[in-house]
Amino acid sequence: MAEKIDNNKDFAVFEVFSQKNPKSPFVHQFSLLAPNHEMAMALARENFLRRESCTNLWVIKRDDIYVLPPEERKALERMDNKDYRETKGYGELQARWRYHREQYEKNASAKK
């Protein structure tokens, strides 16, 4: 019986991110299999840069990405007592300023 050979055991999955210009965020493009970071970068360049240009390219080993465990995700929920951080009370601010300016101007012209 022939021995089964696992060709992927020396390969790792890498995630490829690109940045269109220096001010834009990095965007996930695709995943690829490679034996090391150098080969992953070469494959990413070959596959991605044929389609579109970018200013920066990242390859990250999937195993090196730390994901927040589900039981810790509750800590990301917003606390209820943080309403003071929201700007919902500023919607009519411009109208209020206009009203007070008109009142001031009316009083100033009445005094003359």
C-alpha positions in Angstrom: 0.0 0.0 0.0 1.3 3.4 -0.9 2.1 5.9 1.8 -0.1 9.0 1.8 1.9 12.2 1.5 0.5 15.5 3.0 1.9 18.2 0.7 0.2 21.0 2.7 1.8 20.2 6.1 4.7 22.6 5.5 2.4 25.4 4.2 0.5 28.0 6.1 -2.5 30.1 5.3 -1.6 33.8 4.8 -4.1 36.7 4.6 -3.4 39.4 2.1 -4.3 43.1 2.8 -3.8 46.0 0.5 -3.9 49.8 0.8 -4.8 51.8 -2.3 -3.2 55.1 -1.2 -1.4 56.3 2.0 -4.6 57.7 3.5 -6.9 54.8 2.8 -7.4 51.9 5.2 -6.1 48.4 4.6 -8.6 46.0 3.0 -8.6 42.2 3.1 -8.1 40.9 -0.4 -7.7 37.1 -0.3 -6.1 34.1 1.5 -3.2 32.0 0.1 -1.1 29.0 1.0 2.7 29.5 1.2 5.6 27.9 3.0 6.9 31.3 4.5 6.4 35.0 4.6 8.7 35.7 1.6 6.9 33.3 -0.7 3.5 34.6 0.5 4.6 38.2 -0.4 5.8 37.0 -3.8 2.5 35.2 -4.5 0.5 38.1 -3.2 2.3 40.5 -5.6 1.9 38.2 -8.5 -1.8 37.6 -7.9 -2.9 41.0 -6.7 -0.8 43.6 -8.5 -1.8 42.2 -11.9 -5.3 43.4 -11.3 -4.9 46.8 -9.6 -2.2 49.0 -8.2 -1.7 49.8 -4.5 0.7 51.6 -2.2 1.2 49.0 0.4 0.7 45.2 0.7 0.6 43.1 3.9 0.8 39.3 4.2 -0.1 38.0 7.7 0.0 34.4 8.8 -3.5 33.4 9.8 -2.3 31.7 12.9 -0.7 35.0 14.1 -4.0 36.8 14.0 -5.5 36.9 17.5 -9.3 36.8 17.6 -11.3 37.9 20.6 -12.9 34.8 22.1 -16.8 34.8 22.1 -17.0 34.9 25.9 -15.0 38.2 26.0 -17.0 39.9 23.2 -19.6 41.1 25.8 -17.0 43.6 27.0 -17.2 45.4 23.7 -20.9 46.2 24.1 -21.6 49.8 24.8 -22.4 50.8 28.4 -25.8 52.5 29.0 -24.4 55.4 30.9 -22.4 56.9 28.1 -25.2 59.1 26.5 -23.1 62.3 27.2 -20.7 61.1 24.5 -23.3 61.3 21.8 -24.0 64.4 19.8 -27.8 64.0 19.6 -28.5 67.3 21.5 -26.6 69.4 18.9 -29.0 69.1 16.0 -30.8 72.4 16.6 -27.7 74.3 17.8 -27.5 76.4 14.6 -31.2 77.4 14.9 -30.6 78.4 18.5 -27.6 80.6 17.6 -29.6 82.2 14.8 -32.5 83.0 17.2 -30.2 84.6 19.8 -28.2 86.6 17.2 -31.5 88.0 15.8 -32.7 88.9 19.3 -29.4 90.6 20.1 -29.5 92.5 16.8 -33.1 93.5 17.4 -32.2 94.8 20.9 -29.1 96.6 19.6 -31.1 98.4 16.9 -33.9 99.3 19.4 -31.3 101.0 21.6 -30.1 103.3 18.9 
